[in-house]
Amino acid sequence: MDNFKTVAAFFAGLAVGAAIGAFTAPEKGSELRKRMTERLKKTGNDLVNNVKGGFDDITSTITSKMKDVSDETTF
């Protein structure tokens, strides 16, 4: 759970930093929207990959624990 909080805080900070940087940069509105869309897509993809990795870790841990219990209960 601690890893989740760390990842969530990281992405929240990333989003705030990106928004501040985007709105203070001198460029045309269309260019700003294009750049923000690209960044949001990348951030979303990174988030999805991190969540998938977390689920893979949890699945691996549960599978390992189930195998350990199964091995202990086999006569």
MOHU-V176116 format. One record per backbone hydrogen bond with DSSP energy under -0.5 kcal/mol. NH is the residue of the N-H (numbers start at 0). CO is the residue of the C=O. Records with the same first field share a line. If there is no record, write none. Layout:
# MOHU-V176116
NH->CO + CO
This chain:
# MOHU-V176116
4->0
5->1
6->2
7->3
8->4
9->5
10->6
11->7
12->8
13->9
14->10
15->11
16->12
17->13
18->14
19->15
20->16
21->17
22->18
23->19
24->20
26->24
31->27
32->28
33->29
34->30
35->31
36->32
37->33
38->34
39->35
40->36
41->37
42->38
43->39
44->40
45->41
46->42
47->43
48->44
49->45
50->46
51->47
52->48
53->49
54->50
55->51
56->52
57->53
58->54
59->55
60->56
61->57
62->58
63->59
64->60
65->61
66->62
67->63
68->64
69->65
70->66
71->67
72->68
73->69
